[in-house]
Amino acid sequence: MTELANHLTERIGQTLRGKQEAIEFALITLFSGGHLLIEDHPGVGKTLLARSLAQALDLPFQRVQCTADLLPADIVGAQIYHPKTGELGFRPGPVFASVLLADELNRTPPRTQSALLECMAERRVTVDRDTHELPDPFFVIATQNPMTSAGTYPLPENQLDRFLLRIRLGYPDTENEIDVVAHEDGHRIVDDLAAVAKAEDLAAARAEVQKVRCDRELTAFMVELAQRTRTASDTVLGVSTRGAQALHRACRARAWLQGRDFVVPDDVRALLVPAWAHRLTTQSGGDAEALLHEVLAETPLPD
């Protein structure tokens, strides 16, 4: 890994023990300029990961606790009447931060979920026909509980398609869980976490990721995989062109994290499921991850 990535991994690992793969996926999303969806049960460290990442980068952080009565204006902001001046003025919502944690996103209804669509795709907000640019960088980390949990709304396809990766944290192994239980609350540790980089360092890292080479043959391989997901017999909705772009971006970021200036097939294998499983809809409601592994096995690698 690069020096910046090593420092971030070390810092975040101080609060999120035994989750190196999840931290790597979060950094891939960050350096790709994408957004991250974490799906898992409560209490496994989803919020801790988001806060630790923001603290380690010394970036403005906001958290939105998504509930059934949350309104779009509670996220993006609203026009507020000022009695003294008799004029309307825009009051920014929590999206005007560099790192936004949308906690338990699937507990808020679709109308409110849709408030994030423009923010995530275009990095701006439109309120009453006025457009407001969001800060740069702008990074959304959303968490959601499994759909079997009570009081959840399914995220629509267009919302899911805006997340570069979807990951799961899972429970720590026994040794790390003992350490977590024995030590103080992780959120208190985050408050004292020293920053290792600033927004300028992140911008420079993203510029380096853009220079990573992905040969046309390997890009064509990604496109063929996406096309096969659309024609698979059990598929209702396959991977979109934006999904193929997401895999391409993520692979370049992974190569950079590992000190390479070129993408290799192993990058595609490692990121296929986190980049695409949440974008697939099957007729039988079957396992999208299994379908992706099947498609990957049936598609010949480029020479």
URNORTA-V116431 format. One record per pair of residues at least 12 apart in sequence whose ideal C-beta (glycine too) atoms are under 10 Angstrom apart, sorted by the first residue. I is the first residue (numbers start at 0). J is the second residue. Records with the same first field share a line. If there is no record, write none. Layout:
BEGIN
I = J  J
END
This chain:
BEGIN
0 = 23  26  255  256  257  258
1 = 26  30  204  207  255  256  257  258
2 = 195  196
3 = 26  30  56  195  196  200  201  203  204  207  256
4 = 22  23  26  27  29  30  196  204  252  255  256  257  258
5 = 195  256
6 = 55  193  194  195  196  200
7 = 22  25  26  29  30  51  52  55  56  194  195  196  200  201  204  256
8 = 22  23  25  26  55  195  256
9 = 22  55  195
10 = 22  51  52  54  55  56  189  192  193  194  195  196
11 = 25  26  47  48  50  51  52  54  55  56  189  192  195
12 = 51
13 = 51  55  185  188  189  191  192  193
14 = 44  47  48  50  51  52  54  55  179  182  184  185  186  187  188  189  191  192
15 = 43  44  45  47  48  50  51  52  168  171  175  179  185  189
16 = 44  47  171  172  174  175  176  177  178  179  182  185
17 = 44  168  169  170  171  172  173  174  175  176  178  179
18 = 43  44  47  48  166  168  169  171  172  175
20 = 166  168  169  269  273
21 = 35  37  39  43  44  45  48  166  167  168  169  273
22 = 48  51  52  168
23 = 166  252  253  256  257  269
24 = 37  48  163  164  165  166  167  168  249  253  269  270  273  274
25 = 37  48  49  51  52  138  140  164  166
26 = 52  204  252  253  255  256
27 = 163  164  166  208  248  249  250  251  252  253  254  255  256  266  269  270  273  274
28 = 52  138  139  140  162  163  164  165  166  245  248  249  252  273  274
29 = 52  56  58  98  136  138  140  163  201  204  205  252
30 = 201  204  205  207  208  248  249  251  252  253  255  256
31 = 163  164  205  208  209  245  247  248  249  250  251  252  253  255  274
32 = 122  135  136  137  138  163  201  202  205  208  209  248  252
33 = 119  138  139  161  162  163  164  244  245  248  249  252  274
34 = 99  101  115  118  119  120  137  138  139  140  141  161  162  163  164  245
35 = 48  49  52  138  139  140  141  142  162  163  164  165  166  273
36 = 101  104  105  139  140  141  142  143  154  158  159  161  162  163  164  165  166  167  273  277
37 = 49  100  102  104  140  141  142  143  162  164  165  166  167  168
38 = 104  105  141  142  143  144  145  146  154  165  166  167  168  276  277
39 = 142  143  144  145  166  167  168  169  170
40 = 144  145  147  148  167  168  169  170
41 = 103  142  144  145  148
42 = 170
43 = 142  167  168  169  170  171
44 = 168  169  170  171  179  185
45 = 100  102  103  140  141  142  143  144  166  167  168
46 = 62  64  100  102  103  140  142  185  186  189
47 = 168  179  184  185  186  188  189
48 = 100  140  142  166  168  185
49 = 62  98  99  100  101  102  138  139  140  141  142  189
50 = 62  98  100  140  185  186  188  189  190  192
51 = 185  186  188  189  192
52 = 98  100  138  140  189  192
53 = 96  97  98  99  100  138  140  189  192  194
54 = 98  188  189  190  191  192  193  194  195
55 = 189  192  193  194  195  196
56 = 97  98  136  138  194  195  196  197  198  200  201
57 = 97  192  193  194  195  196  197  198  200  201
58 = 96  97  98  134  136  137  138  194  196  197  198  201
59 = 95  96  97  98  99  134  198
60 = 93  96  97  98  99  100  138  140
61 = 74  92  93  94  95  96  97  98  99  100  101
62 = 93  96  98  99  100  101  102  140
63 = 92  93  94  96  99  100  101  102  103  104  107  111  114  115  139  141
64 = 100  101  102  103  106  107
65 = 100  101  102  103  104  105  106  107  108  111  112  141  142  143  152
66 = 102  103  106  107  108  111  150
67 = 106  107  108  111  150  152
68 = 107  108  111
69 = 101  104  106  107  108  110  111  112  114
70 = 107  108  110  111  114
71 = 92  107  110  111  112  113  114  115  126
72 = 90  92  111  114  126
73 = 92  93  107  111  114
74 = 92  93  94  99  101  107  111  112  114  115  118  124
75 = 89  91  92  93  94  95  111  114  115  117  118  123  124  125  126  131  133
76 = 89  90  91  92  93  94  95  114  124  126  131
77 = 89  90  91  92  126  127
78 = 90  126  127  129
87 = 127  129
89 = 124  126  127  129  131
90 = 126
91 = 124  126  131  133
92 = 114  118  124  126  131
94 = 114  115  117  118  119  122  123  124  131  133  134  137  139
95 = 118  124  131  132  133  134  137
96 = 133  134  137  138  139
97 = 133  134  135  136  137  138  198  201
98 = 134  136  137  138  139  140
99 = 115  118  119  133  137  138  139  140  141
100 = 138  139  140  141  142
101 = 114  115  119  139  140  141  142  143
102 = 140  141  142  143
103 = 141  142  143  144  148  150  151
104 = 139  140  141  142  143  144  151  152  154  158  162
105 = 141  142  143  144  145  146  148  150  151  152  153  154  158
106 = 142  143  144  148  149  150  151  152
107 = 151  152
108 = 152
109 = 152  153  154  155  158
111 = 152
112 = 141  152  153  154  155  157  158
113 = 155  157  158
115 = 139  141  158  161
116 = 155  157  158  160  161
117 = 130  133  161
118 = 133  137  139  161
119 = 133  137  138  139  141  158  160  161  162  163
120 = 157  160  161  241
121 = 133
122 = 134  135  136  137
123 = 137
134 = 198
135 = 198  201  202
136 = 198  201  202  205
138 = 201
139 = 161  162  163
140 = 162
141 = 154  158  161  162  165
142 = 168
143 = 159  165  277
145 = 167
154 = 277
156 = 235  236  239  277  278  279  280
157 = 239  241
158 = 277
159 = 236  242  276  277  278  279  280
160 = 236  238  239  241  242  245  277  278
161 = 241  245
162 = 245  273  274  277  278
163 = 241  242  244  245  246  248  249  252  270  273  274
164 = 245  246  249  270  272  273  274  275  276  277
165 = 272  273  274  275  276  277  278
166 = 272  273  276  277
167 = 273
204 = 252  255  256
205 = 252  255
207 = 251  252  255  260
208 = 248  249  251  252  253  254  255  256
209 = 248  251  252  255
210 = 251  255  260
211 = 248  250  251  252  253  254  255  256  259  260  261  262  266
212 = 251  254  259  260  261  262
213 = 247  248  250  251  254  261  262  263  266  267
214 = 261  262  263  301
215 = 301
216 = 300  301  302
217 = 247  250  261  262  263  264  266  267  300  301
218 = 243  246  247  250  262  301
219 = 301
220 = 264  267  295  298  299  300  301
221 = 238  242  243  244  245  246  247  250  262  267  270  271  274  275  298
222 = 238  240  243  246  247
223 = 243  294  298  299  301
224 = 238  243  246  267  271  275  291  294  295  297  298
225 = 237  238  239  240  242  243  244  246  275  278  294
226 = 238  243  294  298
227 = 290  291  293  294  295  297  298
228 = 242  243  275  278  279  281  287  290  291  293  294
229 = 279
230 = 294
231 = 279  281  282  290  291  293  294  297
232 = 281  282  283  290
233 = 279  280  281  282  283  284  285  286  287  289  290  293
234 = 279  280  281  282  287  290  294
235 = 279  280  281  282  283  284
236 = 278  279  280  281  282
237 = 275  278  279  280  281  290  294
238 = 271  274  275  276  278  279  291  294
239 = 275  278
241 = 278
242 = 274  275  277  278  279
243 = 274  275  278
244 = 274
245 = 270  273  274  275  278
246 = 266  267  270  271  273  274  275  278
247 = 262  266  267  270  274
248 = 270  274
249 = 262  266  267  269  270  271  273  274
250 = 262  263  264  265  266  267  268  269  270  271  274
251 = 266
252 = 266  270
253 = 265  266  267  269  270
254 = 266
264 = 295  300  301
267 = 295  300
268 = 292  295  300
271 = 288  291  292  294  295
272 = 287  288  289  291  292  295
273 = 288
274 = 291
275 = 287  288  290  291  294
276 = 288  289  290  291
278 = 291
279 = 291  294
END
